[in-house]
Amino acid sequence: MVSPSRVAIIAGMSGKLVVGVIGGSGLYAIDGLEDLREVSLSTPFGAPSDAYITGRLSGIDMVFLPRHGRGHRIQPSDLNFRANIWGLKQLGVTRILSVSAVGSMREHIAPGDFVVIDQFIDRTRHRIDTFFGDGIVAHVMFADPVCPRVRKALLGAALELKLVAHDGGTYLNMEGPQFSTRAESRLYRTWNVDVIGMTNLQEAKLAREAEICYATLAMSTDYDSWHESHEAVTVEAVVAVMHKNVGNARRLIQAALPLLSAAPCSCESALEHAIMTAPDQITPQARTRLGLLLSKYVK
């Protein structure tokens, strides 16, 4: 645990690079973190997946969150995406590296490869993916859902480490928790998607609303169920590839840190022209609930 004063100090570091890492399936901790603290937060949207782990890695402030909780306790549809991203914002995070295990929808993206995503398609049905509503409306631009600067850092780190990382790709976010039927898998391939997963689009949308630069590092673990010469995806196969590659994911994150910039980015002003509700019509409850996001723009 950490004191509220420590949280306030972290959250108040204006202009300072603070990197958030969201660990997906298989990545439940970051090795090498120094000055470790465990921070349990409450948010206006409920409890995050777990306590946040703060520290320093390679001299850079970092906040780590296991997406599914330690021990992998929370299934994709039940994740509290709003609380997870809100907590990172509250702790002063300015850049998010989100690691996600995915299925490959392309022959050339082999199990074990990384993909640095640049687009998403939403096939979820049961998820809240905005901080707004209940008295206030905002529409952020989302044509380019991933921060190009953070993407560039991830690609540069992969090149430095000589890891296979595909530059760009479309991530289809399915609902889950079941894997695709063969018919679904074949259909998605006609949409020119590159990988399929269950978690990252909601994070990307909320990070944009929270004005945090965000990028996805996708780890290919299987060929879903479309590939005729490979067995359909199984949990055993996914876990085997995931465990083999999680060490590379940790190395890649560490190598990306020095390549990240604290310079201002357009992601950090995403709400500037997005809030549609007239200031005098924003309810007191909405002002209180979203104060962390609104204080720059609504007086």
Secondary structure, DSSP 8 states (H G I E B T S, - for coil): ---HHHHHHHHT-TT--EEEEEE-TT----TT-EEEEEE---BTTB--SS-EEEEEETTEEEEEEETTTTTT---GGG--HHHHHHHHHHTT--EEEEEEEEEE-STTS-TT-EEE--EEEEE-SS----S--SS--B----SS-S-HHHHHHHHHHHHHHT--EEE--EEEEE--SS---HHHHHHHHHTT--EEESSHHHHHHHHHHTT-EEEEEEEEEE-TTT-TTS----HHHHHHHHHHHHHHHHHHHHHHGGG---S--GGGGTTTTTB-S-GGGS-HHHHHHTHHHHTTT--
